[in-house]
């Protein structure tokens, strides 16, 4: 029986997790010498490569000194915490990766707290010691303080620390004496991460992840906690509602290198993929058919934000997407809940509207972006935080917001955050930057990033994570400026936009197709303004000096998907299609908008 180590790599966004996995894979000689490969091998999803972040947890295995090491690469962003929580159950230890300059960040605290709570043994890797202004010794101390504050036990506090540079491909116990390879880290894993236990008895495997194959259907991935699974065996699948379903294992695969290897049996301690189960959910236990013994289901933190998803009913619907009906939208959202544990979908009293609950703007935007790339057309409403009543008091989610900003603009950031009910808790120098920490309601973060980046000329680094539900903080000022709304449907002209430039900033260029009720710009004042950007210049047979000068138009403002989601008001929708992102009023005609606003005023 071969010895197995199961480790998860956890870290804050962009601290080098996926790069480190690359180097471990190369060091273990998985590739032939003449084989070509890309960087960031595990970030194989288009969205992950474009954004430079890990969204989905993934498995890979390497062999070192006759020992099999199963490595689980996890996302670093708290919005994808659901991914982290479910895969940490497969691990016996964690590699905590920390940037040698930045030190522990909000998401580091989030994932580390989950790992320590499960009793996992950590190895700390202080990465990027080749960076300027790095401070490895201080970072080591701050990691120890963080673990102590998170309630780590004595064995966890007695952690091994490795220093190095994933990018340069070396790790060692002393950053002042660089080594020439990643091998010292592999030695530390073999020595300090406990061997996966192999308890005998009734088989138990918990489904913690899923894959899909066009030939084999849905594939359940998880760790065998007890006993042995055998190909062709009749088993039982225990579900969330307590019911038990009889199933048969069709094929078993273990992870070998970057792929999978078909085997006849899998013993306790290893991570495997099972085909033939079909109708299963994450958290289900595969166990003995005669004496079923389910494992405790995976607990995932509750969502903190919701958005209304609805079909696209704009005048331009169906021009770009393949899937436009409410049935398409419903089926796709329900399919997402099968693998995305932190997501909830609730049907409303109308068939074409769905409330989708998630961890944050990024969590929901990745779902929307994935859907539009698959050919879906949809509309989403303004993000709303989820309120709870605790001990008879209205409570809302509060987050810890961390901003690293040049000292010259720190005052502007503090002013912007305090306007949104943020409370400054820490202010300290960090290299040539000011390190600011705030407690701020989740409502206050929506739309804040744009304002902070504008105020700091793009130099602020913002991160945040959920802290707790706290008593309601009162009203928070929203967007101060109103919207410029199109009066008609047609093609915009340079002449019309030029004449209206003093009224605000535009989101459209000349020659773009727009429709009545579309939000085409930001008004300089607080009220909405309906404008005509379609009319051309009246032509005459007279020419005058200076009257035919070329118009000079400011470039349009381009919003990303997340920025658009944060920008829209309560009476606006965001229309998302495979090629376009448009903001619009929910009620396109001006008379209808006026009537509905009077109706809502009367109700309030």
Protein Blocks (a to p, Z undefined) as FASTA:
>chain_A
ZZdddddddddehilpmmmmmmmmmmnomacfkbccdehkllmcfklmmnopafbdcddd
ddeehiacddddddfbfklmmmmmmmmmmpcbdcddddfklopafklmmmmmmmmmnopa
cddddehklbghiafklmmmmmmmmmmmnopafklmmccdddddfknopacfbfklccfb
fklmmmmmmmmmccddddedjdddddfbdcddfklopadddddfbhjddehiacddddfk
opacddddfbdcddehjbccddfbdcehiacddehjlpacehiacddfklgcdddddddd
ddfbdcdddddfbfkgoklmmblcfklmmmmmmmmmmmmmkbccdddfbfkbccdddfbf
klmmmmmmmmmmnopacdddddddddddeehiacdddddddddddfklmmmmmmmmmmno
pacfbdcdehjbccddddddfklmgoklmmmmmmnnopaccddddfbdcddebjadddfb
dcdddfbgcdddfklmmmmmmnoccfbdehiacdehiafbdcfbfbdcdddfkbccdddf
bdcehjlgccdddddddddfklmmmmpcfkbccdddfkbccdddfblblklmmmmmmmmm
mmZZ
